[in-house]
């Protein structure tokens, strides 16, 4: 029995020996391209909200059609400033500013009850973090 290095040991041990000679390397993930560049105004608007009782994660704006992002729009109506108007068919809510302008928000609308609602309603109670229960199915 000889006490030298066998060919089999060299082949199996070479990767370990070579790994010890490698310099330290850090890999930084580049990630996927973000797609169309999003305006920093909207990134800040839909960024994370961490200083509230219930933290809210940032919105991935690449997954939302830009027409549903909050924006100030021309809006002629008879409603006074401060009124909220929901256009169920178009899936927009308008916060009337007056002087022919409003802030438009994209909204989700229920399949049956939401699409069938017509008329006016008054907000009965306002709260910073209101409780909400889903509509029974």
N, CA, C and O atoms as CSV, one atom per row, in Angstrom:
chain,resi,resn,atom,element,x,y,z
A,1,UNK,N,N,0.844,-1.169,0.000
A,1,UNK,CA,C,0.000,0.000,0.000
A,1,UNK,C,C,0.892,1.235,0.000
A,1,UNK,O,O,1.782,1.357,0.842
A,2,UNK,N,N,0.667,2.138,-0.922
A,2,UNK,CA,C,1.485,3.336,-1.016
A,2,UNK,C,C,0.763,4.497,-0.367
A,2,UNK,O,O,-0.463,4.481,-0.258
A,3,UNK,N,N,1.487,5.479,0.054
A,3,UNK,CA,C,0.890,6.623,0.749
A,3,UNK,C,C,0.891,7.871,-0.126
A,3,UNK,O,O,1.001,8.977,0.403
A,4,UNK,N,N,0.777,7.740,-1.393
A,4,UNK,CA,C,0.749,8.889,-2.296
A,4,UNK,C,C,-0.679,9.293,-2.627
A,4,UNK,O,O,-1.638,8.764,-2.066
A,5,UNK,N,N,-0.797,10.214,-3.525
A,5,UNK,CA,C,-2.110,10.676,-3.959
A,5,UNK,C,C,-2.557,9.801,-5.112
A,5,UNK,O,O,-1.860,9.672,-6.119
A,6,UNK,N,N,-3.707,9.212,-4.959
A,6,UNK,CA,C,-4.262,8.381,-6.014
A,6,UNK,C,C,-5.005,9.263,-7.015
A,6,UNK,O,O,-5.483,10.346,-6.679
A,7,UNK,N,N,-5.088,8.784,-8.222
A,7,UNK,CA,C,-5.768,9.514,-9.276
A,7,UNK,C,C,-7.231,9.785,-8.898
A,7,UNK,O,O,-7.742,10.880,-9.135
A,8,UNK,N,N,-7.894,8.799,-8.316
A,8,UNK,CA,C,-9.283,8.950,-7.916
A,8,UNK,C,C,-9.431,10.027,-6.840
A,8,UNK,O,O,-10.373,10.818,-6.894
A,9,UNK,N,N,-8.548,10.070,-5.893
A,9,UNK,CA,C,-8.584,11.083,-4.839
A,9,UNK,C,C,-8.344,12.469,-5.420
A,9,UNK,O,O,-8.962,13.445,-4.993
A,10,UNK,N,N,-7.449,12.549,-6.389
A,10,UNK,CA,C,-7.146,13.834,-7.007
A,10,UNK,C,C,-8.359,14.361,-7.777
A,10,UNK,O,O,-8.682,15.547,-7.715
A,11,UNK,N,N,-9.016,13.469,-8.494
A,11,UNK,CA,C,-10.184,13.892,-9.273
A,11,UNK,C,C,-11.321,14.328,-8.347
A,11,UNK,O,O,-11.982,15.331,-8.615
A,12,UNK,N,N,-11.552,13.596,-7.278
A,12,UNK,CA,C,-12.625,13.942,-6.356
A,12,UNK,C,C,-12.275,15.158,-5.495
A,12,UNK,O,O,-13.161,15.938,-5.144
A,13,UNK,N,N,-11.032,15.325,-5.161
A,13,UNK,CA,C,-10.623,16.416,-4.273
A,13,UNK,C,C,-10.269,17.702,-4.988
A,13,UNK,O,O,-10.192,18.751,-4.348
A,14,UNK,N,N,-10.047,17.661,-6.310
A,14,UNK,CA,C,-9.632,18.861,-7.045
A,14,UNK,C,C,-10.625,20.010,-6.907
A,14,UNK,O,O,-10.197,21.143,-6.686
A,15,UNK,N,N,-11.919,19.776,-7.025
A,15,UNK,CA,C,-12.842,20.902,-6.876
A,15,UNK,C,C,-12.727,21.581,-5.516
A,15,UNK,O,O,-12.844,22.803,-5.418
A,16,UNK,N,N,-12.498,20.795,-4.470
A,16,UNK,CA,C,-12.359,21.392,-3.146
A,16,UNK,C,C,-11.084,22.226,-3.052
A,16,UNK,O,O,-11.082,23.315,-2.478
A,17,UNK,N,N,-10.013,21.707,-3.617
A,17,UNK,CA,C,-8.757,22.446,-3.607
A,17,UNK,C,C,-8.880,23.743,-4.396
A,17,UNK,O,O,-8.411,24.791,-3.952
A,18,UNK,N,N,-9.503,23.673,-5.553
A,18,UNK,CA,C,-9.648,24.860,-6.376
A,18,UNK,C,C,-10.607,25.874,-5.738
A,18,UNK,O,O,-10.414,27.080,-5.897
A,19,UNK,N,N,-11.608,25.417,-5.039
A,19,UNK,CA,C,-12.538,26.320,-4.373
A,19,UNK,C,C,-11.829,27.122,-3.300
A,19,UNK,O,O,-12.145,28.291,-3.083
A,20,UNK,N,N,-10.881,26.507,-2.633
A,20,UNK,CA,C,-10.105,27.199,-1.615
A,20,UNK,C,C,-9.218,28.275,-2.213
A,20,UNK,O,O,-8.855,29.217,-1.508
A,21,UNK,N,N,-8.859,28.175,-3.472
A,21,UNK,CA,C,-8.010,29.166,-4.129
A,21,UNK,C,C,-8.806,30.319,-4.716
A,21,UNK,O,O,-8.229,31.351,-5.057
A,22,UNK,N,N,-10.079,30.171,-4.836
A,22,UNK,CA,C,-10.904,31.211,-5.464
A,22,UNK,C,C,-11.013,32.426,-4.559
A,22,UNK,O,O,-11.078,32.300,-3.336
A,23,UNK,N,N,-11.033,33.598,-5.167
A,23,UNK,CA,C,-11.204,34.820,-4.389
A,23,UNK,C,C,-12.680,34.966,-4.023
A,23,UNK,O,O,-13.551,34.378,-4.663
A,24,UNK,N,N,-12.946,35.762,-2.982
A,24,UNK,CA,C,-14.334,35.964,-2.566
A,24,UNK,C,C,-15.084,36.712,-3.661
A,24,UNK,O,O,-14.558,37.657,-4.248
A,25,UNK,N,N,-16.296,36.291,-3.928
A,25,UNK,CA,C,-17.089,36.888,-4.989
A,25,UNK,C,C,-18.485,37.136,-4.465
A,25,UNK,O,O,-19.090,36.249,-3.863
A,26,UNK,N,N,-18.997,38.315,-4.683
A,26,UNK,CA,C,-20.365,38.631,-4.281
A,26,UNK,C,C,-21.221,38.733,-5.529
A,26,UNK,O,O,-20.838,39.363,-6.515
A,27,UNK,N,N,-22.351,38.121,-5.474
A,27,UNK,CA,C,-23.262,38.155,-6.610
A,27,UNK,C,C,-24.421,39.058,-6.242
A,27,UNK,O,O,-25.085,38.843,-5.228
A,28,UNK,N,N,-24.661,40.049,-7.047
A,28,UNK,CA,C,-25.779,40.950,-6.843
A,28,UNK,C,C,-26.820,40.651,-7.901
A,28,UNK,O,O,-26.524,40.625,-9.095
A,29,UNK,N,N,-28.034,40.429,-7.452
A,29,UNK,CA,C,-29.100,40.144,-8.398
A,29,UNK,C,C,-29.483,41.413,-9.132
A,29,UNK,O,O,-29.790,42.427,-8.506
A,30,UNK,N,N,-29.468,41.366,-10.427
A,30,UNK,CA,C,-29.861,42.507,-11.235
A,30,UNK,C,C,-31.381,42.543,-11.339
A,30,UNK,O,O,-31.979,43.618,-11.387
A,31,UNK,N,N,-31.985,41.403,-11.373
A,31,UNK,CA,C,-33.439,41.338,-11.463
A,31,UNK,C,C,-33.925,41.599,-12.874
A,31,UNK,O,O,-33.137,41.864,-13.782
A,32,UNK,N,N,-35.230,41.521,-13.043
A,32,UNK,CA,C,-35.819,41.751,-14.363
A,32,UNK,C,C,-35.986,43.239,-14.589
A,32,UNK,O,O,-36.185,43.989,-13.633
A,33,UNK,N,N,-35.910,43.676,-15.813
A,33,UNK,CA,C,-36.158,45.084,-16.082
A,33,UNK,C,C,-37.552,45.479,-15.632
A,33,UNK,O,O,-38.483,44.676,-15.706
A,34,UNK,N,N,-37.699,46.688,-15.174
A,34,UNK,CA,C,-38.974,47.154,-14.639
A,34,UNK,C,C,-40.002,47.446,-15.721
A,34,UNK,O,O,-41.149,47.759,-15.403
A,35,UNK,N,N,-39.629,47.353,-16.962
A,35,UNK,CA,C,-40.564,47.682,-18.022
A,35,UNK,C,C,-40.590,49.180,-18.214
A,35,UNK,O,O,-39.584,49.843,-17.962
A,36,UNK,N,N,-41.711,49.740,-18.653
A,36,UNK,CA,C,-41.771,51.179,-18.853
A,36,UNK,C,C,-41.450,51.918,-17.557
A,36,UNK,O,O,-41.903,51.531,-16.480
A,37,UNK,N,N,-40.677,52.967,-17.673
A,37,UNK,CA,C,-40.272,53.733,-16.497
A,37,UNK,C,C,-41.500,54.412,-15.896
A,37,UNK,O,O,-42.309,55.005,-16.611
A,38,UNK,N,N,-41.625,54.317,-14.571
A,38,UNK,CA,C,-42.758,54.914,-13.874
A,38,UNK,C,C,-42.312,56.256,-13.302
A,38,UNK,O,O,-41.247,56.362,-12.695
A,39,UNK,N,N,-43.127,57.260,-13.500
A,39,UNK,CA,C,-42.853,58.596,-13.000
A,39,UNK,C,C,-42.638,58.551,-11.485
A,39,UNK,O,O,-43.432,57.934,-10.775
A,40,UNK,N,N,-41.575,59.195,-10.974
A,40,UNK,CA,C,-41.314,59.205,-9.527
A,40,UNK,C,C,-42.484,59.765,-8.713
A,40,UNK,O,O,-42.664,59.396,-7.552
A,41,UNK,N,N,-43.273,60.647,-9.312
A,41,UNK,CA,C,-44.464,61.190,-8.638
A,41,UNK,C,C,-45.400,60.049,-8.247
A,41,UNK,O,O,-45.887,59.994,-7.118
A,42,UNK,N,N,-45.647,59.141,-9.189
A,42,UNK,CA,C,-46.549,58.018,-8.918
A,42,UNK,C,C,-45.878,56.965,-8.042
A,42,UNK,O,O,-46.555,56.312,-7.248
A,43,UNK,N,N,-44.584,56.788,-8.166
A,43,UNK,CA,C,-43.885,55.844,-7.291
A,43,UNK,C,C,-44.024,56.279,-5.841
A,43,UNK,O,O,-44.253,55.452,-4.959
A,44,UNK,N,N,-43.885,57.586,-5.592
A,44,UNK,CA,C,-44.040,58.085,-4.228
A,44,UNK,C,C,-45.489,57.971,-3.762
A,44,UNK,O,O,-45.749,57.618,-2.611
A,45,UNK,N,N,-46.431,58.269,-4.655
A,45,UNK,CA,C,-47.851,58.230,-4.309
A,45,UNK,C,C,-48.299,56.824,-3.919
A,45,UNK,O,O,-49.080,56.652,-2.984
A,46,UNK,N,N,-47.800,55.823,-4.639
A,46,UNK,CA,C,-48.218,54.443,-4.405
A,46,UNK,C,C,-47.149,53.621,-3.696
A,46,UNK,O,O,-47.189,52.391,-3.717
A,47,UNK,N,N,-46.193,54.300,-3.069
A,47,UNK,CA,C,-45.151,53.623,-2.314
A,47,UNK,C,C,-45.703,53.066,-1.005
A,47,UNK,O,O,-46.890,53.222,-0.716
A,48,UNK,N,N,-44.847,52.417,-0.211
A,48,UNK,CA,C,-45.314,51.825,1.043
A,48,UNK,C,C,-45.722,52.907,2.044
A,48,UNK,O,O,-45.163,54.003,2.054
A,49,UNK,N,N,-46.696,52.584,2.874
A,49,UNK,CA,C,-47.124,53.458,3.957
A,49,UNK,C,C,-46.807,52.705,5.239
A,49,UNK,O,O,-47.484,51.738,5.587
A,50,UNK,N,N,-45.777,53.154,5.935
A,50,UNK,CA,C,-45.289,52.414,7.091
A,50,UNK,C,C,-45.602,53.099,8.417
A,50,UNK,O,O,-45.452,52.485,9.473
A,51,UNK,N,N,-46.031,54.350,8.383
A,51,UNK,CA,C,-46.236,55.095,9.623
A,51,UNK,C,C,-47.709,55.152,10.042
A,51,UNK,O,O,-48.139,56.121,10.667
A,52,UNK,N,N,-48.466,54.137,9.705
A,52,UNK,CA,C,-49.875,54.031,10.075
A,52,UNK,C,C,-50.053,52.804,10.971
A,52,UNK,O,O,-49.168,51.951,11.031
A,53,UNK,N,N,-51.184,52.709,11.663
A,53,UNK,CA,C,-51.411,51.535,12.517
A,53,UNK,C,C,-51.365,50.208,11.741
A,53,UNK,O,O,-50.999,49.173,12.297
A,54,UNK,N,N,-51.736,50.248,10.464
A,54,UNK,CA,C,-51.717,49.063,9.631
A,54,UNK,C,C,-50.851,49.361,8.411
A,54,UNK,O,O,-51.333,49.958,7.449
A,55,UNK,N,N,-49.573,48.955,8.432
A,55,UNK,CA,C,-48.687,49.252,7.297
A,55,UNK,C,C,-49.254,48.705,5.989
A,55,UNK,O,O,-49.864,47.637,5.954
A,56,UNK,N,N,-49.037,49.458,4.926
A,56,UNK,CA,C,-49.537,49.088,3.600
A,56,UNK,C,C,-48.341,48.948,2.676
A,56,UNK,O,O,-47.489,49.835,2.618
A,57,UNK,N,N,-48.275,47.841,1.957
A,57,UNK,CA,C,-47.167,47.603,1.028
A,57,UNK,C,C,-47.298,48.496,-0.201
A,57,UNK,O,O,-48.385,48.975,-0.524
A,58,UNK,N,N,-46.185,48.708,-0.872
A,58,UNK,CA,C,-46.187,49.494,-2.107
A,58,UNK,C,C,-46.975,48.768,-3.189
A,58,UNK,O,O,-47.058,47.540,-3.189
A,59,UNK,N,N,-47.543,49.522,-4.095
A,59,UNK,CA,C,-48.280,48.963,-5.224
A,59,UNK,C,C,-47.305,48.770,-6.380
A,59,UNK,O,O,-46.523,49.668,-6.692
A,60,UNK,N,N,-47.348,47.615,-7.008
A,60,UNK,CA,C,-46.538,47.369,-8.199
A,60,UNK,C,C,-47.285,47.979,-9.377
A,60,UNK,O,O,-48.199,47.368,-9.930
A,61,UNK,N,N,-46.885,49.191,-9.755
A,61,UNK,CA,C,-47.610,49.923,-10.795
A,61,UNK,C,C,-47.512,49.282,-12.166
A,61,UNK,O,O,-48.272,49.639,-13.066
A,62,UNK,N,N,-46.597,48.349,-12.344
A,62,UNK,CA,C,-46.506,47.643,-13.622
A,62,UNK,C,C,-47.719,46.749,-13.835
A,62,UNK,O,O,-48.002,46.333,-14.958
A,63,UNK,N,N,-48.436,46.454,-12.750
A,63,UNK,CA,C,-49.590,45.557,-12.845
A,63,UNK,C,C,-50.922,46.304,-12.919
A,63,UNK,O,O,-51.985,45.684,-12.960
A,64,UNK,N,N,-50.858,47.638,-12.936
A,64,UNK,CA,C,-52.085,48.443,-12.949
A,64,UNK,C,C,-52.080,49.315,-14.199
A,64,UNK,O,O,-51.095,49.999,-14.477
A,65,UNK,N,N,-53.163,49.291,-14.942
A,65,UNK,CA,C,-53.294,50.135,-16.126
A,65,UNK,C,C,-53.196,51.595,-15.684
A,65,UNK,O,O,-53.919,51.998,-14.773
A,66,UNK,N,N,-52.323,52.404,-16.299
A,66,UNK,CA,C,-52.148,53.796,-15.886
A,66,UNK,C,C,-53.432,54.630,-15.873
A,66,UNK,O,O,-53.495,55.636,-15.167
A,67,UNK,N,N,-54.441,54.240,-16.625
A,67,UNK,CA,C,-55.680,55.021,-16.600
A,67,UNK,C,C,-56.362,54.940,-15.236
A,67,UNK,O,O,-57.204,55.782,-14.922
A,68,UNK,N,N,-56.014,53.942,-14.420
A,68,UNK,CA,C,-56.612,53.805,-13.094
A,68,UNK,C,C,-55.789,54.473,-11.999
A,68,UNK,O,O,-56.201,54.459,-10.839
A,69,UNK,N,N,-54.638,55.057,-12.330
A,69,UNK,CA,C,-53.846,55.768,-11.331
A,69,UNK,C,C,-54.558,57.060,-10.960
A,69,UNK,O,O,-55.269,57.639,-11.781
A,70,UNK,N,N,-54.371,57.506,-9.742
A,70,UNK,CA,C,-54.983,58.750,-9.287
A,70,UNK,C,C,-54.469,59.922,-10.120
A,70,UNK,O,O,-53.265,60.063,-10.333
A,71,UNK,N,N,-55.387,60.754,-10.586
A,71,UNK,CA,C,-54.976,61.913,-11.367
A,71,UNK,C,C,-56.053,62.989,-11.341
A,71,UNK,O,O,-57.241,62.702,-11.195
A,72,UNK,N,N,-55.614,64.215,-11.486
A,72,UNK,CA,C,-56.545,65.332,-11.545
A,72,UNK,C,C,-57.032,65.463,-12.977
A,72,UNK,O,O,-56.241,65.463,-13.920
A,73,UNK,N,N,-58.355,65.574,-13.127
A,73,UNK,CA,C,-58.960,65.608,-14.462
A,73,UNK,C,C,-59.996,66.717,-14.542
A,73,UNK,O,O,-60.491,67.202,-13.525
A,74,UNK,N,N,-60.315,67.110,-15.778
A,74,UNK,CA,C,-61.420,68.042,-15.998
A,74,UNK,C,C,-62.717,67.301,-15.700
A,74,UNK,O,O,-62.899,66.168,-16.147
A,75,UNK,N,N,-63.620,67.927,-14.950
A,75,UNK,CA,C,-64.861,67.254,-14.568
A,75,UNK,C,C,-65.941,68.307,-14.338
A,75,UNK,O,O,-65.988,68.936,-13.282
A,76,UNK,N,N,-66.788,68.491,-15.312
A,76,UNK,CA,C,-67.896,69.447,-15.185
A,76,UNK,C,C,-69.090,68.720,-14.595
A,76,UNK,O,O,-69.540,67.707,-15.130
A,77,UNK,N,N,-69.596,69.239,-13.498
A,77,UNK,CA,C,-70.759,68.618,-12.871
A,77,UNK,C,C,-71.476,69.642,-12.007
A,77,UNK,O,O,-70.962,70.731,-11.753
A,78,UNK,N,N,-72.652,69.281,-11.565
A,78,UNK,CA,C,-73.427,70.155,-10.697
A,78,UNK,C,C,-73.124,69.897,-9.223
A,78,UNK,O,O,-73.561,70.661,-8.363
A,79,UNK,N,N,-72.370,68.813,-8.915
A,79,UNK,CA,C,-72.082,68.475,-7.529
A,79,UNK,C,C,-71.135,69.507,-6.915
A,79,UNK,O,O,-70.228,69.998,-7.588
A,80,UNK,N,N,-71.346,69.833,-5.643
A,80,UNK,CA,C,-70.444,70.784,-4.990
A,80,UNK,C,C,-69.082,70.148,-4.670
A,80,UNK,O,O,-68.957,68.924,-4.619
A,81,UNK,N,N,-68.088,70.978,-4.462
A,81,UNK,CA,C,-66.757,70.499,-4.077
A,81,UNK,C,C,-66.875,69.640,-2.818
A,81,UNK,O,O,-67.646,69.949,-1.910
A,82,UNK,N,N,-66.098,68.558,-2.781
A,82,UNK,CA,C,-66.139,67.641,-1.645
A,82,UNK,C,C,-67.017,66.429,-1.876
A,82,UNK,O,O,-67.005,65.496,-1.074
A,83,UNK,N,N,-67.772,66.425,-2.952
A,83,UNK,CA,C,-68.645,65.304,-3.283
A,83,UNK,C,C,-67.825,64.190,-3.921
A,83,UNK,O,O,-66.880,64.450,-4.666
A,84,UNK,N,N,-68.192,62.952,-3.624
A,84,UNK,CA,C,-67.569,61.791,-4.256
A,84,UNK,C,C,-68.586,61.175,-5.203
A,84,UNK,O,O,-69.701,60.845,-4.798
A,85,UNK,N,N,-68.202,61.022,-6.453
A,85,UNK,CA,C,-69.089,60.457,-7.467
A,85,UNK,C,C,-68.443,59.168,-7.960
A,85,UNK,O,O,-67.268,59.164,-8.327
A,86,UNK,N,N,-69.198,58.080,-7.971
A,86,UNK,CA,C,-68.690,56.796,-8.457
A,86,UNK,C,C,-69.363,56.474,-9.781
A,86,UNK,O,O,-70.586,56.367,-9.861
A,87,UNK,N,N,-68.548,56.320,-10.817
A,87,UNK,CA,C,-69.049,55.899,-12.126
A,87,UNK,C,C,-68.833,54.387,-12.185
A,87,UNK,O,O,-67.748,53.911,-12.518
A,88,UNK,N,N,-69.878,53.658,-11.859
A,88,UNK,CA,C,-69.783,52.203,-11.739
A,88,UNK,C,C,-69.384,51.553,-13.057
A,88,UNK,O,O,-68.540,50.657,-13.077
A,89,UNK,N,N,-69.977,51.992,-14.144
A,89,UNK,CA,C,-69.707,51.365,-15.442
A,89,UNK,C,C,-68.254,51.558,-15.888
A,89,UNK,O,O,-67.642,50.643,-16.439
A,90,UNK,N,N,-67.714,52.740,-15.649
A,90,UNK,CA,C,-66.338,53.032,-16.071
A,90,UNK,C,C,-65.301,52.634,-15.023
A,90,UNK,O,O,-64.104,52.614,-15.309
A,91,UNK,N,N,-65.761,52.314,-13.798
A,91,UNK,CA,C,-64.895,51.926,-12.688
A,91,UNK,C,C,-63.965,53.055,-12.239
A,91,UNK,O,O,-62.762,52.865,-12.059
A,92,UNK,N,N,-64.567,54.240,-12.065
A,92,UNK,CA,C,-63.844,55.401,-11.563
A,92,UNK,C,C,-64.628,56.028,-10.425
A,92,UNK,O,O,-65.859,56.004,-10.409
A,93,UNK,N,N,-63.886,56.596,-9.463
A,93,UNK,CA,C,-64.482,57.442,-8.434
A,93,UNK,C,C,-63.872,58.821,-8.611
A,93,UNK,O,O,-62.673,58.961,-8.853
A,94,UNK,N,N,-64.715,59.836,-8.486
A,94,UNK,CA,C,-64.269,61.224,-8.653
A,94,UNK,C,C,-64.474,61.962,-7.341
A,94,UNK,O,O,-65.557,61.913,-6.758
A,95,UNK,N,N,-63.444,62.639,-6.881
A,95,UNK,CA,C,-63.556,63.542,-5.745
A,95,UNK,C,C,-63.627,64.941,-6.341
A,95,UNK,O,O,-62.633,65.463,-6.846
A,96,UNK,N,N,-64.808,65.542,-6.279
A,96,UNK,CA,C,-65.048,66.814,-6.945
A,96,UNK,C,C,-64.293,67.929,-6.221
A,96,UNK,O,O,-64.450,68.127,-5.016
A,97,UNK,N,N,-63.473,68.651,-6.983
A,97,UNK,CA,C,-62.720,69.777,-6.438
A,97,UNK,C,C,-63.438,71.106,-6.663
A,97,UNK,O,O,-63.170,72.089,-5.972
A,98,UNK,N,N,-64.348,71.126,-7.631
A,98,UNK,CA,C,-65.013,72.366,-8.016
A,98,UNK,C,C,-64.267,73.012,-9.171
A,98,UNK,O,O,-63.209,72.530,-9.577
A,99,UNK,N,N,-64.807,74.088,-9.694
A,99,UNK,CA,C,-64.197,74.797,-10.817
A,99,UNK,C,C,-63.902,73.877,-12.004
A,99,UNK,O,O,-62.909,74.069,-12.705
A,100,UNK,N,N,-64.753,72.887,-12.227
A,100,UNK,CA,C,-64.603,72.008,-13.385
A,100,UNK,C,C,-63.486,70.985,-13.266
A,100,UNK,O,O,-63.022,70.476,-14.286
A,101,UNK,N,N,-63.033,70.660,-12.043
A,101,UNK,CA,C,-61.968,69.682,-11.852
A,101,UNK,C,C,-62.325,68.678,-10.769
A,101,UNK,O,O,-63.133,68.950,-9.881
A,102,UNK,N,N,-61.694,67.500,-10.867
A,102,UNK,CA,C,-61.878,66.454,-9.861
A,102,UNK,C,C,-60.617,65.603,-9.823
A,102,UNK,O,O,-59.807,65.619,-10.750
A,103,UNK,N,N,-60.470,64.867,-8.741
A,103,UNK,CA,C,-59.409,63.863,-8.666
A,103,UNK,C,C,-60.083,62.531,-8.971
A,103,UNK,O,O,-61.055,62.151,-8.319
A,104,UNK,N,N,-59.559,61.833,-9.964
A,104,UNK,CA,C,-60.146,60.571,-10.412
A,104,UNK,C,C,-59.324,59.404,-9.884
A,104,UNK,O,O,-58.095,59.416,-9.943
A,105,UNK,N,N,-60.021,58.395,-9.369
A,105,UNK,CA,C,-59.400,57.181,-8.840
A,105,UNK,C,C,-59.996,55.976,-9.563
A,105,UNK,O,O,-61.194,55.957,-9.846
A,106,UNK,N,N,-59.182,54.980,-9.861
A,106,UNK,CA,C,-59.709,53.712,-10.344
A,106,UNK,C,C,-60.245,52.939,-9.157
A,106,UNK,O,O,-59.633,52.942,-8.090
A,107,UNK,N,N,-61.385,52.273,-9.327
A,107,UNK,CA,C,-61.989,51.525,-8.225
A,107,UNK,C,C,-62.445,50.152,-8.690
A,107,UNK,O,O,-62.730,49.945,-9.869
A,108,UNK,N,N,-62.509,49.233,-7.765
A,108,UNK,CA,C,-63.081,47.917,-8.025
A,108,UNK,C,C,-64.571,47.974,-7.749
A,108,UNK,O,O,-65.010,48.650,-6.819
A,109,UNK,N,N,-65.338,47.274,-8.543
A,109,UNK,CA,C,-66.795,47.290,-8.411
A,109,UNK,C,C,-67.277,45.856,-8.331
A,109,UNK,O,O,-66.831,44.997,-9.091
A,110,UNK,N,N,-68.202,45.598,-7.395
A,110,UNK,CA,C,-68.765,44.263,-7.261
A,110,UNK,C,C,-69.506,43.828,-8.513
A,110,UNK,O,O,-70.017,44.661,-9.260
A,111,UNK,N,N,-69.562,42.532,-8.739
A,111,UNK,CA,C,-70.170,42.009,-9.974
A,111,UNK,C,C,-71.653,42.321,-10.086
A,111,UNK,O,O,-72.113,42.807,-11.120
A,112,UNK,N,N,-72.394,42.046,-9.034
A,112,UNK,CA,C,-73.849,42.212,-9.139
A,112,UNK,C,C,-74.335,43.465,-8.429
A,112,UNK,O,O,-74.889,44.364,-9.062
A,113,UNK,N,N,-74.131,43.529,-7.118
A,113,UNK,CA,C,-74.653,44.659,-6.356
A,113,UNK,C,C,-74.039,45.961,-6.835
A,113,UNK,O,O,-74.750,46.953,-6.994
A,114,UNK,N,N,-72.729,45.979,-7.068
A,114,UNK,CA,C,-72.058,47.205,-7.484
A,114,UNK,C,C,-72.517,47.685,-8.842
A,114,UNK,O,O,-72.735,48.882,-9.030
A,115,UNK,N,N,-72.669,46.788,-9.787
A,115,UNK,CA,C,-73.067,47.194,-11.135
A,115,UNK,C,C,-74.533,47.574,-11.210
A,115,UNK,O,O,-74.936,48.294,-12.124
A,116,UNK,N,N,-75.336,47.109,-10.270
A,116,UNK,CA,C,-76.763,47.414,-10.298
A,116,UNK,C,C,-77.131,48.655,-9.506
A,116,UNK,O,O,-78.270,49.115,-9.592
A,117,UNK,N,N,-76.193,49.217,-8.728
A,117,UNK,CA,C,-76.516,50.380,-7.900
A,117,UNK,C,C,-76.733,51.606,-8.776
A,117,UNK,O,O,-75.975,51.864,-9.711
A,118,UNK,N,N,-77.774,52.352,-8.457
A,118,UNK,CA,C,-78.041,53.623,-9.122
A,118,UNK,C,C,-78.573,54.587,-8.079
A,118,UNK,O,O,-79.168,54.178,-7.082
A,119,UNK,N,N,-78.353,55.871,-8.319
A,119,UNK,CA,C,-78.893,56.870,-7.405
A,119,UNK,C,C,-77.807,57.515,-6.575
A,119,UNK,O,O,-76.627,57.498,-6.925
A,120,UNK,N,N,-78.238,58.083,-5.468
A,120,UNK,CA,C,-77.327,58.779,-4.579
A,120,UNK,C,C,-77.299,58.081,-3.237
A,120,UNK,O,O,-78.254,57.413,-2.840
A,121,UNK,N,N,-76.192,58.249,-2.550
A,121,UNK,CA,C,-76.058,57.699,-1.202
A,121,UNK,C,C,-75.249,58.683,-0.376
A,121,UNK,O,O,-74.455,59.453,-0.916
A,122,UNK,N,N,-75.446,58.655,0.895
A,122,UNK,CA,C,-74.689,59.513,1.801
A,122,UNK,C,C,-73.769,58.640,2.645
A,122,UNK,O,O,-74.135,57.541,3.063
A,123,UNK,N,N,-72.582,59.151,2.881
A,123,UNK,CA,C,-71.645,58.453,3.758
A,123,UNK,C,C,-72.118,58.705,5.186
A,123,UNK,O,O,-72.129,59.842,5.657
A,124,UNK,N,N,-72.508,57.631,5.867
A,124,UNK,CA,C,-73.087,57.758,7.198
A,124,UNK,C,C,-72.066,57.901,8.310
A,124,UNK,O,O,-72.348,58.532,9.329
A,125,UNK,N,N,-70.899,57.336,8.135
A,125,UNK,CA,C,-69.886,57.386,9.189
A,125,UNK,C,C,-68.528,57.444,8.540
A,125,UNK,O,O,-68.253,56.704,7.596
A,126,UNK,N,N,-67.677,58.318,9.036
A,126,UNK,CA,C,-66.315,58.434,8.526
A,126,UNK,C,C,-65.357,58.023,9.638
A,126,UNK,O,O,-65.552,58.383,10.799
A,127,UNK,N,N,-64.316,57.262,9.275
A,127,UNK,CA,C,-63.315,56.836,10.251
A,127,UNK,C,C,-61.983,56.684,9.545
A,127,UNK,O,O,-61.936,56.378,8.354
A,128,UNK,N,N,-60.893,56.900,10.285
A,128,UNK,CA,C,-59.554,56.788,9.695
A,128,UNK,C,C,-59.280,55.366,9.220
A,128,UNK,O,O,-58.752,55.184,8.123
A,129,UNK,N,N,-59.618,54.371,10.000
A,129,UNK,CA,C,-59.422,52.961,9.633
A,129,UNK,C,C,-60.736,52.225,9.859
A,129,UNK,O,O,-60.868,51.484,10.833
A,130,UNK,N,N,-61.729,52.423,8.956
A,130,UNK,CA,C,-63.035,51.805,9.170
A,130,UNK,C,C,-62.974,50.283,9.035
A,130,UNK,O,O,-62.133,49.729,8.328
A,131,UNK,N,N,-63.876,49.648,9.725
A,131,UNK,CA,C,-64.000,48.198,9.568
A,131,UNK,C,C,-64.771,47.922,8.294
A,131,UNK,O,O,-65.626,48.708,7.886
A,132,UNK,N,N,-64.460,46.800,7.673
A,132,UNK,CA,C,-65.141,46.435,6.445
A,132,UNK,C,C,-65.383,44.944,6.451
A,132,UNK,O,O,-64.498,44.161,6.797
A,133,UNK,N,N,-66.572,44.558,6.071
A,133,UNK,CA,C,-66.934,43.148,5.964
A,133,UNK,C,C,-67.342,42.887,4.529
A,133,UNK,O,O,-68.171,43.617,3.986
A,134,UNK,N,N,-66.779,41.860,3.895
A,134,UNK,CA,C,-67.163,41.573,2.513
A,134,UNK,C,C,-68.651,41.306,2.385
A,134,UNK,O,O,-69.288,40.802,3.311
A,135,UNK,N,N,-69.189,41.645,1.243
A,135,UNK,CA,C,-70.592,41.383,0.946
A,135,UNK,C,C,-70.818,39.878,0.909
A,135,UNK,O,O,-70.019,39.156,0.313
A,136,UNK,N,N,-71.897,39.384,1.537
A,136,UNK,CA,C,-72.140,37.943,1.484
A,136,UNK,C,C,-72.307,37.454,0.045
A,136,UNK,O,O,-72.901,38.139,-0.787
A,137,UNK,N,N,-71.780,36.271,-0.237
A,137,UNK,CA,C,-71.884,35.721,-1.587
A,137,UNK,C,C,-73.079,34.818,-1.741
A,137,UNK,O,O,-73.306,34.275,-2.822
